Amino acid sequence: MTRENETGRYPLEPSAAEMRQLVEAVLARLVEHVETLPEQPAASTEGGAALARALSGPLPETGRPLEEVLDLLFARAVPCSFNTAGPGYLAYIPGGGLFHAAVARLLADTVNRYIGVFAAAPALSQLEADVVRWLAGVVGFPASARGMLTSGGSLANFTAVVTARRERLPEQFLAGTLYVSDQTHHSVGKAALLAGFPAAAVRAVPSDARCRIRLDALAAMVAADRAAGRQPFFVVGNGGTTNTGAVDPLPELADFAAREGLWFHVDAAYGGFFALTERGRATLAGMERADSVILDPHKGMFLPYGTGALVVRDGTALYRAHSFSADYLPPSQEEADLVDFHLISPELSRPNRGLGLWLPLQVLGIAPFREALDEKLTLARWLADELAATPPFELVTEPELSLFAFRLHPPGVEGEALDALNRELLARVNARNRVHLTPTILDCGYVLRACVLSFRTHRDRVEAGLADLRAEAAALLAR
Ligand SMILES: Cc1ncc(COP(=O)(O)O)c(C=O)c1O
């Protein structure tokens, strides 16, 4: 590059003053954005497709002022969205947006050290290995465990399936069958497909009235598959389902998996970090007996999107599934106490995800996370109790952790009419824009869900949501 800017520098290499200006300009917008999160609508996507088309443009040959770009982002693109970082977001599984983690990412991206191989940044690799070791500790795994940070739960589930396939099946693995409950997150089925299994290899086991996997049905399906010459090898327990927050009977599943020689995988993407609390640990008992567990720091540790995790009890299994060598790579690290992540995970080059968790934990410690998670358990329980005490609201499932399903169920209203009533209730509550809830479909029909997981959701916002639910229900019933 020959062209220099007005300060006599190459444009891709800003001066110290330019770097400060860049960060300060963005920081000013960010601070205002974060400070006003509670006042921003809980969701606002009307006209989204038109806006998306209007903002889509050609590749610019030359640049334009940063302030113009920030205007486009903060005044137009960002507001047209679910407010996933705000306190009113009780939808799906709330994400986080911890500011400390965002700062850690700026740091990690700016130093841009290579942690795909240990030799390139030994200490930074080790910090990430520490983070993974802490996560294995949250699960209750022994020191033999290893794992990695992924881009999210889906890729963590995928890596678990690939690892289990490598451990339990021969190279001709197409007779392998996997068992999930009919409530298991779809990313497990997708993982099986990506790992090369036909769609029919994934068996959906029916769940009980609490949306927990039915062990009798599981046993019958495994027996029938064996009798038909199939090779059952993988069973999933849920550490909090996405639909209703149900926690499967993990100790019984662990027993069953041990008896049948199945790889026991726990999807604790949503619920796993509640093991940091006393109540959550009791609910999730049995998770520590799994062969592999996923848990999503971008859910339960409140990180910005982009950090999931897989931990595997026997870390050597990860090496068997992922180790590769190449002449152009530096020598690999094979000492037992040090980790070379490219040997145990699918990625080589990748962002330094570890710092996003390591830095907040260094600065804040784990205590505030534990307290925040405990607060979410209390808030969900409180909201559920209040709704249960407000007929004709009914709880469809109890909050085992911080997520539950409920609906309005007036006497004599059933079937399609009941579903339609609840659809309307949801639309009205969401239109008030103080909380944002999402629905799901269970055997009983259309239900609403409340998932309290944002570190920014406190009692005042849950009270506001309850008030909106009660007011809109009263309006609907008075018609
Ligand atoms: C229980 C469960 N498992 C897996 C996933 C997939 O995680 P991700 O969206 O991070 O890929 C989710 C996402 O919400 C989930 O709730």
The ligand as an SDF file (V2000), in Angstrom:
LIG
                    3D

 16 16  0  0  0  0  0  0  0  0999 V2000
  -30.9180  -26.5020   25.4090 C   0  0  0  0  0  0  0  0  0  0  0  0
  -30.2130  -25.9110   24.2230 C   0  0  0  0  0  0  0  0  0  0  0  0
  -29.2950  -26.6230   23.5680 N   0  0  0  0  0  0  0  0  0  0  0  0
  -28.6210  -26.1350   22.5130 C   0  0  0  0  0  0  0  0  0  0  0  0
  -28.8550  -24.8600   22.0540 C   0  0  0  0  0  0  0  0  0  0  0  0
  -28.1030  -24.3560   20.8680 C   0  0  0  0  0  0  0  0  0  0  0  0
  -27.2260  -23.3610   21.2760 O   0  0  0  0  0  0  0  0  0  0  0  0
  -26.6880  -22.2070   20.3150 P   0  0  0  0  0  0  0  0  0  0  0  0
  -27.8850  -21.3820   19.9530 O   0  0  0  0  0  0  0  0  0  0  0  0
  -25.7000  -21.5080   21.1680 O   0  0  0  0  0  0  0  0  0  0  0  0
  -26.0750  -22.8430   19.1220 O   0  0  0  0  0  0  0  0  0  0  0  0
  -29.8070  -24.0630   22.7040 C   0  0  0  0  0  0  0  0  0  0  0  0
  -30.0910  -22.6940   22.2320 C   0  0  0  0  0  0  0  0  0  0  0  0
  -30.9270  -21.9900   22.7120 O   0  0  0  0  0  0  0  0  0  0  0  0
  -30.4930  -24.5960   23.8180 C   0  0  0  0  0  0  0  0  0  0  0  0
  -31.4160  -23.8680   24.4880 O   0  0  0  0  0  0  0  0  0  0  0  0
  1  2  1  0
  2  3  1  0
  2 15  2  0
  3  4  2  0
  4  5  1  0
  5  6  1  0
  5 12  2  0
  6  7  1  0
  7  8  1  0
  8  9  2  0
  8 10  1  0
  8 11  1  0
 12 13  1  0
 12 15  1  0
 13 14  2  0
 15 16  1  0
M  END
$$$$
